[in-house]
Amino acid sequence: GLSGKYVRIQKDLGAEIDAKKGYEVMMKVFKECGFDCDTIASVLELLSAILLIGDLEFVQTSLTTCKVSNEDQLANISTLLGAQKANLADSLTHVTLQSKTGGRIKNSLSIVQARIICDSLSRCLYSKLIGWIIQKINNRPESESKGVKWLNVLEIPGFENETETSLESLLINYTFEKINNMVTSFLIRERQLEFG
């Protein structure tokens, strides 16, 4: 079954996930939207990496430093992202700051900070992926549309802030933030035109 920090099945709510059926529906939709097999494989690899990032674990190595404890998970993520394992580990557990004089200062992160970096990386990758999928669907030639003419996004009201985030919560939060940013930008532009 599905498990992990970003995937949580709530059996107490009677929610049952038929992974095989869900996969078949997803593949059908991708193909109807004009995605070829290589593109679909790349999307699935990126989604896998995003989910696996949620399962990374860290151990404290000193008072202010940590490291990834499940190296095999890190290796899988690195492969899926096409990144060097050492570089990925370093970017999740350290931050490099630019000083005013042009020098660089490398600071170690705590477990809490590393977890925040993982969550931010997942959100960023997911945001870029969804944006790319929407752009690809909306920009394809009419001859390739296969009956799919547009992409609708459903707004689910509310903002969830839980200690354990499910993929559903991640998607809800992402959607809410995007809609909020869009409305705010629209209102600012309206005010600028009104007073400009």
C-alpha positions in Angstrom: 0.0 0.0 0.0 0.8 3.6 -0.2 2.5 5.2 2.8 4.9 8.0 3.7 4.8 11.6 4.9 3.2 13.0 1.8 0.8 10.1 1.2 -1.6 9.1 3.9 -4.6 6.8 3.5 -7.3 7.6 6.0 -9.0 4.3 6.6 -11.0 5.7 9.4 -12.9 7.8 6.9 -13.6 4.7 4.7 -11.3 6.0 2.0 -9.9 3.2 0.0 -7.5 3.7 -2.9 -7.4 1.4 -5.8 -3.8 2.2 -7.0 -4.1 0.1 -10.1 -7.3 1.8 -11.2 -6.0 5.2 -10.4 -2.9 4.5 -12.4 -4.9 3.3 -15.4 -7.1 6.5 -15.3 -4.1 8.7 -15.0 -2.4 7.0 -17.9 -5.5 7.4 -20.0 -5.8 11.1 -19.2 -2.1 11.7 -20.0 -2.5 10.0 -23.4 -5.7 11.9 -24.1 -3.9 15.1 -23.4 -1.2 14.3 -25.9 1.7 13.1 -23.7 4.0 10.5 -25.2 5.3 7.6 -23.2 8.7 9.2 -22.5 7.1 12.3 -21.2 4.7 10.3 -19.0 7.7 8.3 -17.6 9.5 11.6 -16.8 6.5 13.0 -15.0 6.1 9.8 -13.0 9.7 9.8 -12.0 9.5 13.4 -10.8 6.3 12.6 -8.8 8.1 9.6 -7.3 11.0 11.8 -6.3 8.6 14.3 -4.7 6.9 11.6 -2.7 10.2 10.0 -1.6 11.6 13.3 -0.4 8.9 13.2 2.2 10.4 10.0 3.5 13.9 11.3 4.0 15.1 11.1 7.6 17.8 13.0 9.3 20.0 12.4 12.4 21.8 15.0 14.5 25.5 14.8 14.0 26.4 17.6 16.4 24.5 20.4 18.3 23.8 22.3 15.0 24.4 19.9 12.2 22.6 16.9 10.7 22.8 14.4 7.9 20.5 12.2 5.9 20.2 8.9 7.7 18.5 6.8 5.0 21.1 6.9 2.3 19.3 4.4 0.1 16.3 6.7 -0.1 18.6 9.6 -0.9 20.2 7.5 -3.7 16.8 6.7 -5.2 15.8 10.4 -5.2 19.1 11.5 -6.7 18.7 9.0 -9.5 15.1 10.1 -10.2 16.2 13.8 -10.2 19.4 13.2 -12.2 21.4 14.8 -9.4 24.6 13.8 -7.7 23.8 12.1 -4.4 26.5 14.1 -2.5 25.3 17.4 -4.0 21.7 16.7 -3.0 22.6 15.7 0.5 24.7 18.8 0.9 21.9 21.1 -0.4 19.4 19.5 2.1 21.7 19.9 5.1 23.6 23.1 4.4 22.9 26.6 3.2 25.4 28.8 1.5 25.1 32.6 2.1 26.8 35.4 0.1 28.5 38.0 2.3 28.5 41.7 1.5 32.2 41.4 0.5 31.5 38.7 -2.1 32.6 35.7 0.0 30.5 32.7 0.7 29.6 31.3 4.1 28.4 27.7 4.4 26.2 26.9 7.4 25.0 23.6 8.6 21.3 23.1 9.2 19.4 21.4 12.1 17.0 18.6 11.6 14.1 20.9 11.7 15.7 23.2 9.1 16.5 20.3 6.8 12.9 19.1 7.0 11.8 22.6 6.0 14.2 22.5 3.0 12.8 19.0 2.0 9.2 20.3 2.2 10.1 23.4 0.2 11.9 21.4 -2.4 8.9 19.1 -2.8 6.5 22.1 -3.1 8.8 23.8 -5.7 9.2 20.7 -7.8 5.5 20.0 -7.7 4.6 23.6 -8.5 7.0 23.6 -11.5 5.7 20.2 -12.7 2.0 21.2 -12.5 2.8 24.6 -14.2 4.6 22.7 -17.0 1.8 20.2 -17.4 -0.8 23.0 -17.6 1.3 24.9 -20.1 1.8 21.8 -22.3 -1.9 21.0 -22.3 -2.9 24.6 -23.1 -0.3 25.2 -25.7 -0.7 22.1 -27.8 -2.0 22.4 -31.4 -5.8 21.8 -31.9 -5.0 18.8 -34.0 -3.4 17.0 -31.0 -6.2 17.8 -28.5 -8.0 14.5 -28.9 -11.1 16.0 -27.4 -9.4 17.7 -24.5 -9.7 21.5 -25.0 -8.8 23.0 -21.7 -7.6 22.3 -18.2 -9.9 23.2 -15.2 -8.5 23.7 -11.7 -10.9 23.1 -8.8 -10.5 25.4 -5.8 -11.0 23.6 -2.5 -11.6 26.3 0.1 -9.5 26.4 3.3 -5.9 26.1 4.2 -4.6 23.1 6.1 -1.7 23.2 8.4 -1.1 19.8 9.9 2.0 18.3 11.5 1.9 15.5 9.0 1.0 16.6 5.5 -0.7 14.2 3.1 -0.4 14.6 -0.7 -4.0 15.7 -0.6 -3.2 18.5 1.9 -0.1 19.5 -0.2 -2.3 19.8 -3.3 -5.0 21.8 -1.4 -2.4 24.1 0.1 -0.7 24.6 -3.2 -4.0 25.3 -5.0 -5.1 27.8 -2.3 -1.8 29.6 -2.4 -1.8 29.9 -6.2 -5.4 31.2 -6.3 -4.7 33.7 -3.5 -1.6 35.0 -5.3 -3.5 35.3 -8.5 -6.4 37.3 -6.9 -3.9 39.5 -5.0 -2.0 40.3 -8.2 -5.2 41.1 -10.0 -6.4 43.4 -7.2 -3.0 45.2 -7.1 -3.1 45.7 -10.9 -6.6 47.1 -10.6 -5.5 49.5 -7.9 -2.5 50.6 -10.0 -4.7 51.3 -13.0 -7.2 53.1 -10.8 -4.6 55.4 -9.3 -2.0 55.3 -12.0 
